[in-house]
Amino acid sequence: MEKLSKIKIFDKARWIAEHAFLAFLFLFFISFVLGAIMFYVYDISAQQAEPHPEAVPVEFKEDLYQDILKEWQAREQKFESVASEEKHPKLFWID
């Protein structure tokens, strides 16, 4: 029984190999249909749907922004001070 199922699968694979052009056309058609469906779902139907405006407008928090900006500047100053100091000996330099 197991031998017969292997032979049937082999026969189907052999038929596909013998009719490669038809198999290519069939697979191309399937990929074209799937691509058209995806295009419709993500492009055409998305354009038809109206976006819902937000009930509450986004509010910019200036004080939080200034705190973050100060923290970044402090970190940058620490980085620059460490980068300017040479703490490690030049191990691989050849004089």
SELUM-739045 format. One record per atom (N, C-alpha, C): residue number from 1; residue in one letter; x, y, z. Coordinates in Angstrom, 3 decimals. Atoms other than C-alpha are relative to their C-alpha. Last residue first. Example, Ala and Ser with C-alpha at 12.3 -4.5 7.8 and 13.67 -1.06 7.14 Angstrom:
SELUM-739045
PT  nr rest       c1       c2       c3
PT   2    S   -0.820   -1.190   -0.060
PT   2    S   13.670   -1.060    7.140
PT   2    S   -0.770    1.090    0.730
PT   1    A    0.890   -1.190    0.000
PT   1    A   12.300   -4.500    7.800
PT   1    A    0.900    1.200    0.000
***
This chain:
SELUM-739045
PT  nr rest       c1       c2       c3
PT  95    D   -0.838   -1.212    0.111
PT  95    D   57.033   52.593   17.928
PT  95    D    1.220   -0.256   -0.806
PT  94    I   -1.396    0.397    0.176
PT  94    I   54.419   49.895   17.355
PT  94    I    0.804    1.279   -0.204
PT  93    W   -0.821   -0.944    0.756
PT  93    W   51.006   50.651   18.740
PT  93    W    1.433   -0.499   -0.065
PT  92    F   -0.395    0.556    1.282
PT  92    F   48.941   47.662   19.770
PT  92    F    0.802    0.972   -0.854
PT  91    L   -0.594    1.335   -0.071
PT  91    L   48.582   48.351   23.450
PT  91    L    0.579   -0.465   -1.326
PT  90    K   -0.026    0.398    1.411
PT  90    K   47.955   52.106   23.316
PT  90    K    0.749   -1.329   -0.097
PT  89    P   -1.318   -0.132    0.645
PT  89    P   47.124   52.543   26.943
PT  89    P   -0.084   -0.516   -1.447
PT  88    H   -0.603    1.287    0.296
PT  88    H   43.458   52.996   27.792
PT  88    H    1.372    0.210   -0.630
PT  87    K   -0.147    0.810   -1.197
PT  87    K   42.176   56.089   29.552
PT  87    K    0.736   -1.309   -0.263
PT  86    E   -0.562    1.258    0.475
PT  86    E   42.562   58.700   26.854
PT  86    E    0.325   -0.850    1.214
PT  85    E   -1.036    0.540   -0.864
PT  85    E   40.210   61.499   27.762
PT  85    E    0.498   -1.325   -0.572
PT  84    S   -1.176   -0.848    0.120
PT  84    S   38.322   63.193   24.904
PT  84    S    1.145   -0.496    0.883
PT  83    A   -0.646    0.198    1.295
PT  83    A   35.851   60.351   24.504
PT  83    A    1.267    0.835   -0.122
PT  82    V   -0.660    1.311   -0.017
PT  82    V   35.007   60.333   28.206
PT  82    V    0.751   -0.217   -1.305
PT  81    S   -1.099   -0.074   -0.966
PT  81    S   34.296   64.075   28.221
PT  81    S    0.751   -1.324    0.063
PT  80    E   -1.090   -0.807    0.547
PT  80    E   32.297   63.855   24.991
PT  80    E    1.171    0.063    0.965
PT  79    F   -0.614    0.752    1.084
PT  79    F   30.162   60.992   26.322
PT  79    F    1.191    0.759   -0.571
PT  78    K   -0.755    1.105   -0.604
PT  78    K   29.472   62.790   29.588
PT  78    K    0.738   -0.786   -1.077
PT  77    Q   -1.169   -0.584   -0.651
PT  77    Q   28.505   65.947   27.663
PT  77    Q    0.849   -1.073    0.660
PT  76    E   -0.947   -0.354    1.054
PT  76    E   26.222   63.908   25.402
PT  76    E    1.260    0.621    0.585
PT  75    R   -0.640    1.223    0.487
PT  75    R   24.560   62.304   28.402
PT  75    R    1.035    0.293   -1.082
PT  74    A   -0.888    0.467   -1.061
PT  74    A   23.889   65.700   29.957
PT  74    A    0.730   -1.269   -0.436
PT  73    Q   -1.165   -0.879   -0.014
PT  73    Q   22.515   67.009   26.653
PT  73    Q    0.985   -0.430    1.070
PT  72    W   -0.832    0.318    1.164
PT  72    W   20.220   64.010   26.348
PT  72    W    1.261    0.855   -0.034
PT  71    E   -0.629    1.304   -0.255
PT  71    E   18.930   64.501   29.887
PT  71    E    0.902   -0.389   -1.162
PT  70    K   -1.070   -0.205   -0.988
PT  70    K   18.301   68.215   29.255
PT  70    K    0.733   -1.304    0.279
PT  69    L   -1.079   -0.710    0.682
PT  69    L   16.335   67.366   26.089
PT  69    L    1.174    0.252    0.937
PT  68    I   -0.698    0.984    0.832
PT  68    I   14.257   64.812   27.965
PT  68    I    1.177    0.636   -0.713
PT  67    D   -0.697    0.932   -0.891
PT  67    D   13.363   67.361   30.613
PT  67    D    0.799   -1.035   -0.788
PT  66    Q   -1.178   -0.693   -0.519
PT  66    Q   12.566   69.986   27.954
PT  66    Q    0.792   -0.898    0.951
PT  65    Y   -0.980   -0.107    1.080
PT  65    Y   10.232   67.567   26.142
PT  65    Y    1.283    0.667    0.496
PT  64    L   -0.575    1.334    0.136
PT  64    L    8.444   66.764   29.397
PT  64    L    1.074   -0.010   -1.090
PT  63    D   -0.863    0.230   -1.156
PT  63    D    7.936   70.485   30.022
PT  63    D    0.654   -1.380   -0.047
PT  62    E   -1.256   -0.738    0.119
PT  62    E    6.649   71.075   26.482
PT  62    E    0.943   -0.284    1.160
PT  61    K   -0.399   -0.345   -1.369
PT  61    K    3.974   68.407   26.573
PT  61    K    1.393    0.611   -0.026
PT  60    F   -1.443    0.009   -0.133
PT  60    F    2.436   68.377   23.098
PT  60    F    0.373    0.481    1.394
PT  59    E   -0.511   -1.180   -0.685
PT  59    E   -1.269   67.527   23.190
PT  59    E    1.504   -0.145    0.178
PT  58    V   -1.267    0.294   -0.652
PT  58    V   -2.823   65.139   20.697
PT  58    V    0.569    1.292    0.572
PT  57    P   -1.203   -0.307    0.774
PT  57    P   -6.419   66.030   19.936
PT  57    P    1.263   -0.288    0.818
PT  56    V   -0.839   -0.915   -0.763
PT  56    V   -9.146   64.162   21.829
PT  56    V    1.249    0.301   -0.830
PT  55    A    0.880   -0.816   -0.823
PT  55    A  -11.973   62.572   19.823
PT  55    A    0.803    1.059    0.767
PT  54    E   -0.184    0.227   -1.427
PT  54    E   -9.657   61.296   17.133
PT  54    E   -0.890    0.945    0.789
PT  53    P   -0.870   -0.951   -0.695
PT  53    P  -11.019   61.518   13.639
PT  53    P    0.063   -0.322    1.492
PT  52    H    0.729   -0.607   -1.109
PT  52    H  -12.437   58.340   12.104
PT  52    H    0.934    0.962    0.728
PT  51    P   -0.675    0.052   -1.298
PT  51    P  -10.931   57.534    8.742
PT  51    P   -0.830    0.719    1.067
PT  50    E   -0.330   -1.331   -0.485
PT  50    E  -13.365   56.950    5.884
PT  50    E    0.677   -0.105    1.362
PT  49    A    0.353   -0.177   -1.413
PT  49    A  -13.245   53.530    4.262
PT  49    A    0.432    1.386    0.455
PT  48    Q    1.431   -0.207   -0.100
PT  48    Q  -13.167   53.682    0.462
PT  48    Q   -0.439    0.234    1.444
PT  47    Q    0.324   -1.343    0.462
PT  47    Q   -9.418   54.183    0.318
PT  47    Q   -1.483    0.301    0.146
PT  46    A   -0.510   -0.941   -1.001
PT  46    A   -8.786   51.116    2.487
PT  46    A   -0.300    1.438   -0.411
PT  45    S    0.958   -0.061   -1.111
PT  45    S  -11.079   49.032    0.259
PT  45    S    0.472    0.951    1.092
PT  44    I    1.292   -0.518    0.452
PT  44    I   -8.997   49.920   -2.795
PT  44    I   -0.987    0.106    1.156
PT  43    D   -0.046   -1.288    0.685
PT  43    D   -5.550   49.580   -1.290
PT  43    D   -1.395    0.537   -0.305
PT  42    Y   -0.863   -0.994   -0.629
PT  42    Y   -5.129   46.835    1.305
PT  42    Y    0.009    1.351   -0.698
PT  41    V    0.202   -0.124   -1.450
PT  41    V   -8.051   44.544    0.495
PT  41    V    0.793    1.169    0.561
PT  40    Y    1.338   -0.505   -0.289
PT  40    Y   -8.102   45.105   -3.262
PT  40    Y   -0.179    0.257    1.490
PT  39    F    0.061   -1.381    0.443
PT  39    F   -4.347   44.748   -3.633
PT  39    F   -1.362    0.609    0.319
PT  38    M   -0.742   -0.817   -0.982
PT  38    M   -4.384   41.588   -1.523
PT  38    M   -0.035    1.479   -0.382
PT  37    I    0.791   -0.037   -1.233
PT  37    I   -7.124   40.085   -3.702
PT  37    I    0.699    0.866    1.048
PT  36    A    1.139   -0.895    0.237
PT  36    A   -5.260   41.040   -6.879
PT  36    A   -0.875    0.114    1.247
PT  35    G   -0.496   -1.372    0.012
PT  35    G   -2.066   39.480   -5.544
PT  35    G   -1.111    1.002   -0.215
PT  34    L   -0.302   -0.365   -1.386
PT  34    L   -3.901   36.257   -4.689
PT  34    L    0.522    1.438    0.107
PT  33    V    1.277   -0.144   -0.713
PT  33    V   -5.395   36.137   -8.183
PT  33    V    0.242    0.406    1.455
PT  32    F    0.645   -1.224    0.482
PT  32    F   -2.025   36.781   -9.837
PT  32    F   -1.309    0.252    0.750
PT  31    S   -0.694   -1.127   -0.629
PT  31    S   -0.325   34.151   -7.667
PT  31    S   -0.603    1.337   -0.440
PT  30    I    0.304    0.004   -1.440
PT  30    I   -2.949   31.580   -8.682
PT  30    I    0.671    1.187    0.694
PT  29    F    1.386   -0.437   -0.155
PT  29    F   -2.641   32.521  -12.360
PT  29    F   -0.392    0.062    1.478
PT  28    F    0.011   -1.435    0.266
PT  28    F    1.153   32.237  -12.230
PT  28    F   -1.407    0.565    0.188
PT  27    L   -0.569   -0.672   -1.180
PT  27    L    0.874   28.831  -10.575
PT  27    L    0.017    1.516   -0.176
PT  26    F    0.907    0.205   -1.124
PT  26    F   -1.474   27.603  -13.330
PT  26    F    0.505    0.725    1.254
PT  25    L    1.175   -0.849    0.209
PT  25    L    0.632   29.122  -16.102
PT  25    L   -0.989   -0.104    1.159
PT  24    F   -0.409   -1.391   -0.196
PT  24    F    3.794   27.543  -14.707
PT  24    F   -1.191    0.939   -0.155
PT  23    A   -0.167   -0.169   -1.441
PT  23    A    2.095   24.153  -14.390
PT  23    A    0.404    1.435    0.314
PT  22    L    1.346   -0.065   -0.589
PT  22    L    0.913   24.459  -17.989
PT  22    L    0.069    0.193    1.516
PT  21    F    0.589   -1.268    0.402
PT  21    F    4.456   25.279  -19.116
PT  21    F   -1.400    0.161    0.580
PT  20    A   -0.535   -1.101   -0.804
PT  20    A    5.960   22.462  -17.077
PT  20    A   -0.647    1.335   -0.366
PT  19    H    0.818   -1.124    0.441
PT  19    H    3.779   19.761  -18.589
PT  19    H    0.388    1.258    0.784
PT  18    E    0.199    0.132    1.438
PT  18    E    6.272   16.899  -18.376
PT  18    E   -0.805    1.165   -0.571
PT  17    A   -1.275   -0.231    0.684
PT  17    A    7.462   18.025  -14.944
PT  17    A   -0.159   -0.084   -1.517
PT  16    I   -0.308   -1.434   -0.119
PT  16    I    3.897   18.340  -13.665
PT  16    I    1.297    0.325   -0.730
PT  15    W    0.909   -0.695    0.905
PT  15    W    3.088   14.853  -15.030
PT  15    W    0.269    1.501    0.036
PT  14    R   -0.495    0.209    1.359
PT  14    R    6.223   13.472  -13.320
PT  14    R   -0.885    0.723   -1.012
PT  13    A   -1.179   -0.849    0.170
PT  13    A    5.219   15.020  -10.011
PT  13    A    0.554   -0.135   -1.418
PT  12    K    0.467   -1.391    0.051
PT  12    K    1.775   13.473  -10.319
PT  12    K    1.167    0.950   -0.213
PT  11    D    0.674   -0.208    1.283
PT  11    D    3.265   10.078  -11.220
PT  11    D   -0.511    1.434   -0.138
PT  10    F   -1.028   -0.095    1.029
PT  10    F    5.694   10.260   -8.308
PT  10    F   -0.621    0.255   -1.362
PT   9    I   -0.626   -1.322   -0.171
PT   9    I    2.837   10.994   -5.925
PT   9    I    1.061    0.207   -1.076
PT   8    K    0.979   -1.001    0.409
PT   8    K    0.947    8.009   -7.305
PT   8    K    0.572    1.403    0.117
PT   7    I    0.053    0.013    1.462
PT   7    I    4.055    5.814   -7.063
PT   7    I   -0.994    1.040   -0.500
PT   6    K   -1.211   -0.652    0.499
PT   6    K    4.634    6.770   -3.453
PT   6    K   -0.017    0.076   -1.521
PT   5    S    0.161   -1.436   -0.238
PT   5    S    1.023    5.948   -2.640
PT   5    S    1.227    0.770   -0.477
PT   4    L    0.933   -0.571    0.961
PT   4    L    1.394    2.550   -4.340
PT   4    L   -0.170    1.501    0.196
PT   3    K   -0.686   -0.113    1.283
PT   3    K    4.521    1.660   -2.378
PT   3    K   -0.909    0.631   -1.055
PT   2    E   -0.893   -1.156   -0.100
PT   2    E    2.791    2.377    0.908
PT   2    E    0.717    0.248   -1.325
PT   1    M    0.822   -1.198    0.000
PT   1    M    0.000    0.000    0.000
PT   1    M    0.864    1.259    0.000
***
